[in-house]
Amino acid sequence: MSEKGEVDLTGAKQNTGVWLVKVPKYLSQQWAKATGRGEVGKIRICKKGNQGKPEVSFTLNEELTTIEGIEDKTVSAPREHPFTMQSVGGQMLAVFTENSSDKIALEGVVVQRAECRPAVSESYMKLKRLQIEESSKPARLSLQLSKPVTTNYKPVANHEYNREYERKKKEDGKRARSDKQQVLDILFSAFEKHQYYNIKDLVDITKQPVTYLKEILRDIGIYNVKGTHKNTWELRPEYRHYQAEEKTDE
């Protein structure tokens, strides 16, 4: 609806009368298929004398009678649909439309109500029977398979990241713990060349398990948790002895 809530009342000024007609679901579905093709059928109105009620019927276009998809079968919709006329019953009913710009317009006031029903015929009885059978089917069915299904997703026995984790775990397990003093000598030698190392580089240099190496590093080193050298190890001040050129850089 528009921001101001305006309604186009041109239909009221023209005193346009409209019919409100209830139609079967299959009929509205067939009409929807005719979008852009124009005519969907014809309405015939016959009057009986001056006082008699008019007889109204709708005839569906023949090319719209084919209904597909019910139990994977193709059936024909009835063509003839007589109207059962009803009074408005003192009610004030109107028909409104809304366009793409959210503009509401009054199309007219309901002057006649009716129900469009299919004429009883062989095609209608077949259609009704299939609709009942379709609606009575359970939503889920258990089926016995004659062969394994190979097109669906297969679960992975072991994901790549799990295999990578196991590989690293085995490599660490294979690393034999060296004598602590021997590891200290290797560490001090490495820290003479560079001030900062991450744990991965120290593992490669010492060839020691990570857990064992961290135990030794806690005794002689400091782990930086922030700053320029975040996530690296360096020696405690009392153990530092760097090469002259690296000291000059600092």
C-alpha positions, 0 to 999 in steps of 0.5 A: 500500500502507498505511504499515504494509504490512497485508494483509487475509487474510479471503479466506484464512480463508474458504478461497476458491478462484478461477480464473485465466483468460487471455482475448483482448485484444478480450474484455477491451476489450469487458468494459470497455465494460460498466462499470456495466451489470452482466452481460457474459456467462454461463459454462456448466460441464458435467460428463461423468460422475464421472471426466470433466473439466468442459467450460467455456465463456463466452458474451459478451452480444450487446450487447457483440459490436460492435467499432468502429474497426478500419480504420474498420469495424464487426465482430462479436466471437465470442460463444462462447468455450470454456475450455482447462483447465490445472492449477495445476502445484504452484504457489501462486498467489493473487489480491490486490486494492487499494482506493482507500485503498491497502489490500491484500486477499487475495481467494483462492487459485488452484485452477484455471487456464484459457485462454478462446479464441474458437470458430472462426467466420466472425466470428472469422476476419473479426476476426482478418484485420482485426487482422492488416491493422491491425497490418501498416500502417506507422506513417506514410504519405505522401499526395498532397494534391489541394489546399493545407491551409488549416486548419493553422498558417501561419508568420508572415513577420515578427513584430511585434517584428521590425517594431518593431525595423526601424521604430526602426532606420529612424527612427534612420537618418533622424536627421541628425547635427548639429554637436557644439557645437549638440548640447552647447548643447541638452543643457546647456539641458536639464540646466539644467531637470532634473538627470536624464534617461533616454536616450529623453528626450534622443533626443527632445530632441536629435533625434540618433541614439542612438549619436552622442548617447551619444558626446557624453554620455560627455564631459560626463555620468555614467550612473547604474547604481544608486540612486534615479536608476538608468539616467539621465544627469546632468552631471559636477559641473564642468558642472552649472548648474541653475535656482535652484528645483531647487537649493533642492529638493536 
